[in-house]
Amino acid sequence: MKKPELLLPAGSLVKLKTALLYGADAVYAGTPDMSLRTQSAFTADDLSEGISWTHLQGKKIYLTLNLYIHDEEAQKLPQFVDTLRALKPDGVLVADPGVFYYLKENAPELNRFVSTQANICSAESVRFWQSMGAKLCVLGREVTFAETSRIRRQCPDVMLEMFIHGAMCMSYSGRCLISNFLADRSANKGKCAHCCRWHYKLHLRLKDGSVKAIEINEQNKDAFEFLVEEDFRPGEFYEVVEDEHGGYFFNSKDLCLMPRLNEILPIGMDSLKVEGRNKTEYYAGTAARAYRQAIDDWFENPDQWDYQKYMPDLYTLQNRGYCLGFHDGKLTNLSQNYEYTRTLGNWLFAGSIVCWEGNDAIFEVRNYINGGEFIDFLIPNTLECLRLVLDSFEDAQSGEITPRVSAGQGKKIRIRPNQWSRPIEEVKRLLPQYALARKPQILTGENKRLYDSKTAEFADLIQKV
């Protein structure tokens, strides 16, 4: 049985190197001038360095050209493809049939992969793209596990990829037009305004034509509920929840298939993909570490494998609550987060080691840290951490000593050899450049209630199904 590739997002050069350090077999990336992912932090020079770095690690990198083009973008195709040919990635992710054909005719040496943007949901679609010369097809997030298994059996001689973790789209995997309509920002070009996560307020239109907001307050919030019924599902009522901020009708929870990894691994998928090109290197590294360990452990001893060993790391990531997506079948109300749109987690990204100067670690701060507060460094190739407590902080450039340090403008501190609890040779071996650190976040009040309720909902969902 083959071990699938673990594929992580690389929204910048640092994220690329971090994902590889923590166990990714491959990464995928794009630039604004190639994939029209406007939030990408990559330049062409960065990509060239990233590709060289990735290949030196014996791993792979894929680049995206997965927008659906209009005539304006079509005119830029020759330039895009010339850049791709010069960079020599291990594959190019494409969705538009016209772009796919252009690559086939003008850059036949490049491996052509079909992006999730193409919404492949059947064996028939896979066979079509395979006949056109596709080396790999990414299945849509909307495909269930039963369908994935059937597609794998019916298409044994083409590489298949599926999503296992990350944000879910309430519409069809990046093809949503709500953002275009409400904010004039195209999801197809990576500029989605995430209107599905906005809060909306209920209003009443009175007989005189005036519109009044419905006031939800302490006196009436428990007196009634708002329910929606759809014509073709009579008797099925969906609660519309609204608080003093509004309601979140379309806000999906995040996908997490860690509890179903023991079902996925035996069917022989070629690549398991984590979403999150615009998220931090802490997200990329932590997700890579957890899934890397989980995959390796299952192949070593599947009978003793337990997903609960890896969930604590995934819960340190900021999330909207986890769900299983379409894995077990159609979505239910348990896949939506009607209470809030912000992400919550019980840990924060503290920073990372940007380099070693002799035996001094140069640590870039990404969150405030108080003297006497501990931070945990994530050790690659394991789920273990190395804990560090600093009573004061030395600025890496000026040498100024402070009792507290805050993030901002590339703020870096110097950690001396005598501040670690282990011999410095061991620390340098365990924590190379790009090693990540996190700090606990104490959730209180409403945030704690929301986080605990979403965690409990996910645990209940896994057991029920």
C-alpha positions in Angstrom: 0.0 0.0 0.0 1.5 3.3 -1.0 1.8 6.2 1.4 0.1 9.3 0.1 1.8 12.6 -0.4 1.1 15.2 2.3 0.6 18.5 0.4 0.7 21.8 2.3 0.0 25.4 1.2 2.9 27.9 0.7 1.7 31.5 0.7 5.3 32.8 1.0 8.9 31.6 1.0 8.9 31.3 4.8 5.7 29.3 4.8 7.1 27.0 2.2 10.3 26.3 4.2 8.3 25.9 7.4 5.8 23.4 5.9 8.7 21.3 4.5 10.5 21.4 7.8 7.5 20.0 9.6 6.8 17.1 7.3 5.2 18.2 4.1 6.1 16.0 1.1 5.1 18.8 -1.3 3.8 22.3 -1.3 1.7 24.4 -3.7 2.1 28.1 -4.4 1.0 30.9 -6.7 1.8 34.5 -7.5 -0.5 37.4 -8.4 0.9 37.6 -11.9 0.5 33.9 -12.6 -2.6 32.6 -10.7 -4.1 36.0 -9.9 -4.1 35.1 -6.2 -3.9 38.7 -5.2 -2.9 38.0 -1.6 0.1 35.8 -2.4 3.4 37.1 -1.0 5.5 35.3 -3.7 7.6 37.1 -6.3 9.2 35.3 -9.3 12.6 35.4 -7.5 11.0 33.9 -4.4 9.5 31.1 -6.4 12.8 30.3 -8.1 14.5 30.1 -4.7 11.5 28.1 -3.3 11.7 25.6 -6.1 15.4 25.1 -5.7 15.0 24.8 -1.9 12.2 22.2 -2.3 14.1 20.1 -4.7 17.2 20.2 -2.5 15.0 18.6 0.2 14.0 15.9 -2.3 10.4 17.2 -2.3 8.0 18.7 -4.8 6.4 22.0 -5.5 3.3 22.8 -7.7 2.3 26.2 -9.0 -1.2 27.4 -9.7 -2.7 28.8 -12.9 -6.2 27.9 -11.9 -8.3 30.9 -12.6 -11.1 30.9 -15.2 -9.9 33.3 -17.7 -11.6 36.2 -19.5 -10.1 37.7 -22.6 -8.1 40.1 -20.5 -6.3 37.2 -18.8 -6.0 35.2 -22.0 -3.7 37.9 -23.5 -1.3 37.3 -20.6 -1.1 33.5 -21.0 2.1 33.5 -23.1 4.0 35.5 -20.5 2.6 33.2 -17.7 3.6 30.1 -19.5 7.1 31.4 -20.4 7.6 32.0 -16.6 6.4 28.5 -15.8 8.7 26.9 -18.3 11.6 28.8 -16.8 10.8 27.9 -13.2 10.3 24.2 -13.9 7.8 23.2 -11.1 6.8 19.6 -10.6 3.3 20.4 -11.8 0.9 23.2 -12.7 -2.7 23.3 -11.3 -5.2 24.3 -13.9 -9.0 24.6 -14.0 -10.0 26.4 -17.2 -10.1 24.0 -20.2 -8.7 26.7 -22.4 -5.7 27.2 -20.2 -5.2 23.5 -20.0 -5.2 23.2 -23.8 -2.9 26.2 -24.1 -0.4 24.5 -21.8 -0.7 21.2 -23.7 0.1 22.9 -27.0 2.8 25.3 -25.8 4.4 23.7 -22.8 3.9 19.9 -23.2 6.8 19.2 -20.9 4.9 20.6 -17.8 2.8 18.2 -15.8 -0.8 19.4 -15.9 -2.9 18.9 -12.8 -6.6 19.7 -12.7 -7.4 22.1 -9.8 -10.3 21.7 -7.3 -11.7 24.8 -9.1 -12.8 22.4 -11.9 -15.2 20.7 -9.5 -14.4 17.1 -10.4 -17.0 15.0 -8.7 -17.2 11.8 -10.7 -15.1 9.1 -12.4 -16.4 10.3 -15.8 -14.9 13.8 -15.2 -11.6 12.2 -14.1 -11.5 10.1 -17.3 -12.2 13.1 -19.4 -9.3 15.1 -18.0 -7.1 12.0 -18.1 -7.8 11.7 -21.8 -6.7 15.3 -22.2 -3.4 14.5 -20.6 -3.9 15.4 -17.0 -1.4 13.7 -14.6 -3.4 14.4 -11.5 -7.0 15.4 -10.7 -8.0 17.2 -7.5 -11.4 16.0 -6.4 -13.9 18.7 -5.3 -14.6 19.3 -1.7 -18.2 18.3 -2.4 -17.3 14.6 -3.1 -18.2 12.2 -0.3 -15.9 9.4 0.9 -18.1 6.8 -0.7 -17.8 8.6 -4.0 -14.0 9.1 -3.5 -13.6 5.4 -3.0 -15.6 4.6 -6.1 -13.6 7.1 -8.2 -10.4 5.6 -7.0 -11.4 2.1 -7.9 -12.7 3.1 -11.3 -9.7 5.3 -12.1 -6.7 3.3 -10.9 -4.1 4.7 -13.4 -4.3 8.4 -12.7 -3.2 10.3 -9.6 -6.0 11.6 -7.4 -5.9 14.3 -4.7 -8.4 15.3 -2.0 -8.7 17.9 0.7 -8.3 16.8 4.3 -8.1 20.1 6.3 -8.9 23.8 6.0 -11.6 26.3 5.4 -14.8 25.2 3.7 -16.6 27.3 1.1 -20.4 27.4 1.5 -20.7 27.5 -2.3 -18.9 25.5 -4.9 -15.1 25.5 -4.1 -14.1 29.0 -5.1 -16.8 29.5 -7.8 -19.0 31.5 -5.5 -20.3 34.8 -7.0 -21.7 36.3 -3.8 -18.5 38.3 -3.3 -18.6 39.5 -6.9 -22.2 40.7 -6.4 -21.9 42.3 -2.9 -18.4 43.5 -2.9 -17.2 43.5 -6.5 -14.3 41.1 -5.5 -13.9 38.0 -7.5 -13.3 34.6 -5.7 -12.0 33.3 -9.0 -9.1 35.7 -8.7 -8.4 35.1 -5.1 -10.1 38.3 -3.8 -13.1 36.7 -2.1 -14.6 39.1 0.5 -16.0 36.1 2.4 -19.5 37.5 2.4 -20.7 34.2 3.8 -18.9 35.0 7.0 -20.4 38.5 7.4 -23.1 39.1 10.0 -26.6 39.9 8.8 -29.5 41.5 10.7 -33.2 40.7 10.4 -35.6 43.5 9.5 -39.3 43.8 9.2 -41.1 45.7 6.4 -44.2 47.3 7.8 -47.5 47.9 5.9 -46.6 51.5 5.4 -43.5 50.4 3.5 -41.0 51.4 6.2 -38.3 48.9 7.2 -37.5 48.4 10.9 -34.7 46.4 12.5 -35.7 43.7 14.9 -34.1 44.5 18.2 -32.6 41.5 20.1 -32.0 42.4 23.7 -31.7 40.7 27.1 -35.5 41.0 27.7 -36.7 39.3 24.5 -33.8 37.1 23.3 -35.2 33.9 24.8 -38.8 34.7 24.0 -38.9 33.4 20.4 -36.9 31.8 17.6 -36.6 32.5 13.9 -37.0 29.4 11.8 -36.6 29.0 8.0 -38.6 26.3 6.0 -37.8 25.5 2.4 -40.6 24.5 0.0 -39.2 21.1 -1.0 -38.4 20.0 2.6 -41.6 20.8 4.5 -41.4 20.2 8.2 -37.6 20.7 8.3 -36.9 23.9 10.2 -33.6 25.7 10.3 -32.9 28.1 13.1 -31.7 31.6 12.2 -29.6 32.7 15.1 -29.0 36.3 15.8 -27.4 38.2 18.7 -26.7 41.8 19.3 -24.1 41.7 16.4 -26.3 39.9 13.9 -26.6 36.4 12.4 -24.3 34.2 10.4 -26.4 32.3 7.9 -23.8 30.9 5.6 -20.7 30.6 7.8 -19.2 27.1 7.4 -17.0 25.5 10.0 -13.5 24.4 9.0 -12.8 20.9 7.5 -10.9 18.4 9.6 -10.7 14.8 8.4 -8.2 13.7 11.0 -10.9 11.5 12.6 -11.5 9.8 9.2 -7.8 9.4 8.2 -8.0 5.7 9.0 -10.7 5.3 6.3 -8.9 7.5 3.7 -5.4 6.0 3.9 -6.4 2.4 2.8 -8.1 3.4 -0.4 -4.8 4.6 -2.0 -5.2 8.3 -2.7 -2.0 9.9 -4.1 -2.1 13.2 -2.4 -3.8 14.6 0.7 -4.2 18.4 0.7 -4.3 21.0 3.4 -6.0 24.3 2.5 -4.6 27.7 3.7 -2.3 29.6 1.4 -3.2 32.9 3.1 -2.7 31.6 6.7 0.4 31.9 8.8 3.5 29.7 8.9 2.3 28.5 12.3 -0.8 27.1 10.6 1.3 25.4 7.9 3.8 23.9 10.3 1.4 22.7 12.9 -1.0 21.1 10.4 2.0 19.5 8.6 3.4 18.1 11.9 0.1 16.7 13.0 -0.9 15.0 9.8 2.7 13.8 9.1 2.8 12.0 12.4 -0.7 10.7 12.0 0.0 9.2 8.5 3.3 7.7 9.5 1.8 6.2 12.7 -1.1 4.6 10.8 1.3 3.0 8.3 3.4 1.7 11.1 0.6 0.3 13.2 -3.0 0.8 11.8 -4.6 -1.4 14.5 -3.5 0.9 17.3 -4.0 4.2 15.5 -6.2 6.7 17.3 -7.1 10.1 15.9 -7.4 11.7 19.4 -3.6 11.6 19.7 -3.3 14.3 17.1 -6.3 16.5 17.7 -4.7 18.6 20.5 -2.3 20.1 18.0 -5.0 20.9 15.5 -7.1 22.6 18.2 -4.2 25.0 18.8 -4.9 26.4 15.4 -7.4 29.3 15.2 -10.6 27.8 13.7 -14.3 28.3 13.4 -15.1 24.9 14.8 -14.4 21.7 12.9 -16.6 19.6 10.7 -16.3 16.6 8.4 -17.4 18.5 5.3 -19.1 16.2 2.8 -17.1 13.1 3.9 -19.9 11.2 5.4 -22.6 12.4 3.0 -24.6 15.6 2.7 -23.9 18.5 5.0 -26.1 19.0 8.0 -26.6 22.0 10.3 -23.6 20.7 12.3 -21.4 21.9 9.4 -22.4 25.5 9.9 -21.3 28.0 12.6 -24.3 30.2 13.2 -22.9 31.9 16.3 -19.7 33.7 15.2 -17.5 34.2 12.2 -14.1 34.9 13.9 -11.6 32.1 14.5 -10.9 30.9 18.0 -8.1 28.7 19.5 -6.6 28.1 22.9 -3.0 28.9 21.7 -1.4 31.8 19.8 1.5 31.9 17.4 4.4 33.2 19.5 7.1 33.4 16.8 9.8 31.4 15.1 13.6 31.0 15.0 14.7 33.0 11.9 18.3 32.0 12.2 21.1 30.9 14.6 24.0 33.3 15.1 26.6 30.9 16.6 24.8 29.6 19.7 22.3 32.4 19.9 18.8 31.9 18.6 17.4 34.9 16.8 13.6 34.7 17.4 11.1 36.8 15.5 8.2 37.7 17.8 4.7 37.3 16.4 2.6 37.9 19.6 3.2 39.7 22.9 5.1 37.6 25.5 5.4 38.6 29.2 8.4 37.9 31.4 7.9 34.6 33.2 5.4 33.3 30.6 6.2 30.0 28.9 6.3 29.4 25.2 6.5 25.9 23.6 8.7 25.2 20.6 7.4 22.6 18.2 10.0 20.0 17.5 9.9 18.7 13.9 9.3 14.9 13.3 7.5 14.5 16.6 4.5 15.8 18.5 6.8 16.9 21.4 7.6 20.4 22.4 10.5 22.1 24.1 9.3 24.6 26.7 11.1 27.9 27.4 10.5 30.5 30.0 12.2 33.9 29.7 12.2 36.4 32.5 13.3 39.3 30.3 13.9 39.9 26.6 17.0 41.1 24.8 16.5 43.0 21.5 18.5 41.2 18.8 19.8 44.4 17.3 20.0 47.0 20.1 20.6 44.7 23.1 17.9 46.5 25.1 16.5 44.4 27.9 12.7 44.6 28.5 10.3 42.8 30.8 7.8 42.3 28.0 8.0 42.1 24.3 5.4 42.7 21.6 5.3 41.9 17.9 5.5 44.3 15.1 7.8 45.4 12.3 9.9 42.3 12.3 10.7 42.5 16.1 13.4 40.0 17.0 14.9 38.9 20.3 18.1 37.1 21.1 18.0 33.9 23.1 21.3 33.0 24.8 22.6 29.5 25.3 22.2 29.6 29.1 18.5 30.4 28.8 17.6 27.0 27.5 16.9 24.0 29.8 18.9 21.6 27.6 22.5 21.7 26.2 22.7 24.1 23.4 24.0 21.4 20.9 20.8 19.5 21.5 18.6 22.6 21.2 20.1 23.5 17.9 19.6 20.0 16.6 16.0 19.9 17.8 15.1 23.4 16.7 16.6 24.4 13.3 15.9 27.5 11.4 12.1 28.1 11.0 11.2 26.2 14.1 7.9 27.5 15.5 6.8 28.5 19.0 3.3 28.9 20.5 2.0 30.4 23.7 -1.3 29.5 25.5 -4.3 31.8 25.1 -6.6 31.9 28.0 -10.2 32.0 26.7 -12.7 33.6 29.0 -16.4 34.4 29.1 -18.2 34.1 25.8 -15.1 33.2 23.8 -14.5 30.2 26.1 -18.2 29.1 25.9 -18.1 29.3 22.1 -14.8 27.4 21.8 -15.9 24.7 24.2 -19.3 24.3 22.5 -17.7 23.9 19.0 -15.1 21.4 20.3 -17.9 19.4 22.0 -20.0 19.5 18.8 -17.2 18.0 16.7 -16.6 15.3 19.2 -20.3 14.4 19.3 -20.5 14.5 15.5 -17.6 12.0 15.2 -19.1 9.6 17.7 -22.7 9.8 16.3 -21.7 9.1 12.7 
